[in-house]
Amino acid sequence: MKRYVLPLITIICFYAESLFVEFFPALSFLDGKIVVPRFLLVVLIMMGIYYFRNVTLIYAAIFGLLFDIYFTGVIGAYLFIFPIAVYAASKMMKVFQINILTSGLAILIIVALAETLIYALNILLFDVKITTTQFLYNRLIPTLILNLIFYLLIFFPLSRWLQNRQKELLSE
């Protein structure tokens, strides 16, 4: 039964992003800001930090492909961004001591880089007419705030569960 919990968590995060957008399409207090939930990416990064990196890279590639198929018209954007994000996070944590602050900072940096890459791809492929300043203030900052709140909500239960699961698998 425990082997199905991690796939279930990632599937729930995958669908939670679209449900969040569905139920909170234009929050009135945001005044035209675009909030992009990256719950799956946050969970994948946490898996890369607190769980087996190679297993997490497989999850990242599979869910990146699913994300491309389900949400975008371009196959490959998230297929490459998700595994690179997981790999970068796991490498960053080899340099820093792992705690709530450093992993949160890593998540903020990687989500910001991922959003910036997607913004650049949209400009290149779809001729999007949004300036860098508009992107920064209307999309990137609100997105980082939302995903930081999500991270803070899930940090303790998910990090502890991932660490315990990793210990269980190593002891078998």
N, C-alpha and C positions, 0 to 999 in steps of 0.2 A: 504493500500500500504506500509506503514512504517513497517509493521510486516514482510515483505518479504526482506527487505534490509539486515538485519543481516545474514539470511541464504545465500543470494546472495553473500555477502562479503566473507563468509567462503568457499563457493563453488568456487568462483573466486580464492581465495588463494590456495585452494586444487589443482586446475588445473594449476595455475601459477607456482607452483613448477616444475611440469613435463614439462611445456612449457619453463621455464628457462633452464632446463637441455637440452632440445631439441635444443634450439636456441644458447646456449652457452656451447656446450659439452666439449670443451677443449680450454679454452681461452689461446691464445698463450703467453700472458704476465705472466701467472701464473706458468709456468715452472714445470708442473707435479703436481701441487697442486690440491686437490679435494675440490671443493666448493659445499656444500650441502645447498640448499635453504630450510629454515624452516619457510616459510612465514605463513603457517597455524598455526604453533605452536606459533609464535610471536603474531598473531592476537588473538588466544585463550587465551594467557597469558594476553594480554591487556584487553580482555573481562572479565577475572577473576579479574582484578584489578579495572576496571572502570565500570563494569556492574554487574548484579546479578550473584553471584558465582554459585548457584545451576543450573540456566539455562545454564551457561557456561559449567558446568560439564557434562550436557547432550550432548551439542554440542561436547565437547571433546571426550566423549565415542563414539558417532556416527561417528565422523570423524576419530577417532583412528581406529575403526573397518573398515571403508572404506579404510583408508590408508593401513591397513594390507592386506585387500583383493586385493586392486589395485596394491600396490607396492612391498609387501613382500610375502614370502611363509609361513610365520609363523603368524598364527592368535593369537593375544594377546599382542604382543610387544607394539605397539603404542596404542592399546586399553587401556592399563594400564598406559603407560607413559604420554599420553596427559592429562587424568584427574588428575593424580598425579602432573603434572607440573602446571596445573591451580590451584589446591588446594594449592600447596606450594607457588605460587605467591600471592594468595589472603591472605594467612596467613603471608607472609613476609611483605606485605603492611599494616598489622595491627600494626606492630612494627615500621615501618618507615613512615615518612611523604611522601605522594604520590606526586611525581613530575617527570619531565622528566628524571632526573638523577637516582633517586631510582628505578623507574620502568624499566629504561634501564639496570641498574645493575642487577635487578632481572631477566630480560629477558636473559641477557648474562650468568648469573649463571645457570639458568634452561636449556637453550639451550646447554650449555657445559655439564651439567649433563646428559641430554637426549642423546646427541651424545656419551658420554662415556658409558652409559648403552647399547646403540645400538652396540657400538664397542665391549663391553664385551660379549653381546649375540652372535654377529657374531663369535667371537673367540670360544665360547663354542659350538655353534651349527654347524658352517660351517667350522671350523678349518682354519680360516683366518690367513695368515702368514704376519702380519704387526706388527712391533714393536711399543711399546708405544711412543717412540720418533718420529717415522715416522707418527703415528696417530696424535700426538700433532702438529707437524710442517706442515705436508702435508694435514691434513684434519680439525682438530679442529680450529686452528687459522684462516685459510681462511674462514671457515664456520661462525665463530663468527663475523668476519669483514663484510661479506656479510649481515648477518642478523641484525647487528647493523645499517648498512646503510639503510636497509629496514625499520627498526624500526624508525629511524630518519625521513625518508620520510613520514611515515604514522602517526606519533605520534599525531600531532596537530589535523588534521581533524578527525581521528578515535576516539581519546580520548574525544574530545568535543562532537562528535555525540553520543558516548556511554553514556556519562554523561547526555546529553539532553534527550536522549531516556529513560534513567532510571528515570529521573525526570517526564517525561510525563506519564510513566506507574504508578509511585507512586501517581500521582495526579488524576488518573482516578478512 
